[in-house]
Amino acid sequence: MARKKLDTLTEPMYYVLLSLRQERHGYGIMQNISALTGGRVNVGAGTLYALLERFEKDALICRTRVEENRKYYRLTEEGDRVLRVEYERIRRQTADMERVLREEEQK
């Protein structure tokens, strides 16, 4: 799990939250993550349901409905905030790497 109350997100955490920008059920989340990442990231059922439980407890997601034994979830405002903070953190890391690579190329 992430450190210090979701200071940073693991890759599975990030993609679960990203997937829940639209309402989805568990299997739909797993399919979306695989599609988004071209199969590079796969979140197993055990990991997914542990994350959903934690995210719901932390009010990052909310259950929107239950239909035919499928629980549907969606990102909350707080979940969107956490996701955007992580996105900006990743962007800063990428920018740092790009700057280092440019500097190395100029030498």
N, C-alpha and C positions, 0 to 999 in steps of 0.2 A: 504494500500500500504506500501511499505518498507520505512524506514526512510532514510533521507539524501542521496537522489539520488541513491537508490538501495544499500545502505550500507549492509543491510541484506534483504533477500527475504522472503516473506511469503511462506507457503507451496504451495498454488496454483501457485504462481509466479515461484517457483523452478521447479515444474512439467511441467508447460507450456514450460519453456525454455529447460528443459531436453527432452521433447517430440520433440522439434524443432531441435534436432541434425540431424533429418531426415526431409525432406520436408513433410509437412502435411497441410491439410485444417482444419478449425475449428472443425467440427464434428470428424475428425480423431484424433485431439489433445485430445478431451474429451474421446474418446474411449481408446486411448493409456494411458492416465493418470489412468483411471479406471483399465486397464489391468496391468499396472506397479505396482499399489498399491493394487491389489486384491480387488478393490472396496472400499478401505478405504478412498481414496480421490476422491471426485467428484467435478468438476468445472462446474458450471452452465453456460449457454450461455451468460448471461449478464456479469458475471465476466470475462469469457474468452474473449469476444470481447472488453471489456474495457482494459484488459491487453494487448491484441494484438495491440490495438491502441497506448497505452502508449509505449510498447516495440518497435513498429515501429518508433514512434516519437523519442525515445531515441537511435535509430539505433542499438538495440540489436537483432532485427530480420529484415528481408526484405521480401517483397512480391515477390515471384518468378514467379507467373503466376495466371491467372484467367481462369477457365475452367468450363463451365456450371454453372455460378454464384457461383462457389466455389473459394475462394481466398486461395492460397497456400503460406506458409511461410517457412522460414528456418532461423536458427541461423546465425548471423554474427560473425566475429572474436571478436568484442567487447562483444557480447552476450555470446560467449563461455568463454571469460575471466571472465565475471561476474558470470557465472554458476560455473566455476572452483574455484573462490574465495569463493563462498558460500559453495561449497562442502568441501573445506579445513576448513572453519569455523566450519561446522557441524562435521567433523572428529575430530577437536580439542576438541569440546564439548564432543563428545563420549569418547575420550581418557581420558578426565578429569573425567567423570563419572565412567569409568572402573577403574581408579586409586583409586578413593574414595571407590568404592565397594571392591576392593582388600584389601585396608587398613582396612576397617571395618571387613572383614572376618578374617584378621590376628590378630585381637584383642581378 
